[in-house]
Amino acid sequence: TLAAKGNPTKVDMMVGDIYGNNRDALEKLGLPSNLVASSFGKLVAKQNPASGLKEEDLARALLLMVTNNIGQVAYLNAKLHKTPRIYFVGNFLRHNKISQRRLAFAIDYWSKGEMEALFLEHEGYFGALGAFLLSQGISHSAETGFVQTEKTVDDQIPLSSASLRKPEKLRNRCDTC
């Protein structure tokens, strides 16, 4: 893809761009130099923002900015609901290893290792599964975290969270994913 070839550090302002490699300052802040300080921040500081940039750099920076926002909202919701595992599904992530790595890194970073991002192997079917469960009156129990119902699929297979496959875990300490 276009984004796979890009270098987001040509577009994003990193903590190291502000503080340099001053270890004392970075340690005091508790921030690594390769962390994004401002998405698209380098473009604001340039007389001619487009000079020296490639479409690939912009595509990668944009992809990471959107992914970071998804990760931040997911992290805050998981914190609000006190859940350590965040399951990501949908076509945006299908075959999108850049975003999967960034989400895994972001969730691990913001939660200080307390939460993890998980990606389902056959995630494309979960929209249909959710619609089916909703149409069958199957609901989620906040107490147990499991699906509560007496119904079965085809009157043979009970519906439960046990029927779902275990997700692939992608934990990564990425610099610029």
N, C-alpha and C positions, 0 to 999 in steps of 0.2 A: 504494500500500500504506500501511498504518498507519505503518510506520517512516519512510517517505519524508517525512512531515509533521513528524516529531519533531526536537527539539533536544537532543542528548545532553549538551550542556554544562550543562543544568539538573540532570542526574543525576550525571555523571562529574566527579570532581575533576581539574582540569587543572593542569599545572605552574604556569601563571600565577596560579591561585587560591592557590597556596602562596607563590610568590616575587613575585607582582605583576608589574609591568613593569620591574623592576630589571634593566636591561640588563647591568650588571656581573655580577650573580649568575647570570643566565641564560647569559651567555657563558662564565663560569667553569665552569658545569655542562655546557655544550655541549648544552643542551636548549631547544627553542622553547617559548614560553609556551602554545601551543595543543596541546601533546602531553598525552595522558591520563596522569595520575599514578596515579589509582586509579579503576577502574570502580565506579560506584555510590557513590563516596566522599562525595559531597555529602549523600547520604541518611543516612549515619551521624551526621553533624554536626548534623542538624536535630532539633528537639524533635518536630515533626510531619512525618515524611518525605514524606507524601503531599500536603502543602499546596503549591499552586502548580504541581503536576505534572499533565501530561496523559498519557493512555495512549500517545500518539504518542512522547513523550519517553522513556518507559520502553522502548517497543518499539525505538526507534532505538539507545538505549544498550545494550540486550541484544543486538541484532543485531551491533553493533560489537564488543562484548566477545567474543562467540562467534567472530566473524570474526578478531579479533586473535589469539585462541588457536589457531585453525586456521593462521593465518599464522606464528605463532611455532614451532609444531611442524613445519610445512613448511620453514621457514627452517633450523631446527636439523638436520633430516634432510638437506636439500640441502648444508649445510655438512659434515656427517658423510660424505656420499658425494661431496663435491667436485664438485658440479654447479652451473653458473651459471644454469640455466633450470629453473623450477618450473612444471609444467603442472597446471592445476587443471581438474577435470572434475566433473560430477555435477549432479543436479537442484537442489541447494541454490543453485548459482550461475546456473542458467538464468534469464535475465531479471532477475537480481539485481545491478544495476549498483552499488548501494551497497557490497555486499560485494566485488565485483570491484575497485572503486576502492580500497577499504580494503586488500585483499590486495596490490594493486600498490604502494600506498604503503608498507605494512608491510615487504614484502620489500625494496624499494628502501632504506628507512630502516635496517633492521637490518643489511643487507649493505653499507651505505655505497655503494650503487650498483653493487656487484659482481655482484648476481643480479637476475633479473627474473621476475616472475610472468606467465604466459602462459595464455590462456583459449581453448579450442578452440571452433570455430564450431558443430560438430554434436556436442557433448559427450555428449548423451544416449545415443549408441550405443556409447560406449566400455566400459561395463559388459558389454554383449553381446559386443563384440569381444574383450575380455579373457577372458570365459568360453569363447568359441570357440577362441582361441589356446591356452588351457590344455587344452581337450579334445583338441586336435590334437597335443599334446606339443611345442608351440613354446615355446622358452625364451629368456630374456634373457641376453646375454653381458656380464659385468662388464667384460671387457677392451675390447670395442668399443662397448658401449652400444647395439648393434643386435640385432634379433631374429635368431636363428640357426636355420635350418631348410632342409630340402630340399623341403618340401611346398609345394603350390600350392593356391589356392582354385579350385575347379572345374577343376583341372588346366590352367588357362590363365593366371591372373594370379599371378605370384610374390608372396609376402607379404614385405614389407620396410617399413622405416620410411619409405621414399620414397612409399609409397602413402597416407600420411596427409597431410591438408591442413595448410598452415602456420597456426598459431594467430594469433588477433588479439592484438596487444600493447596492453595498457592500462597505461600508466605515468602516474601522477598524483600530484602533490604536494597531497594533500588535507589540509584542516584537520580537519574533523569528518566527512568523506565523507558 
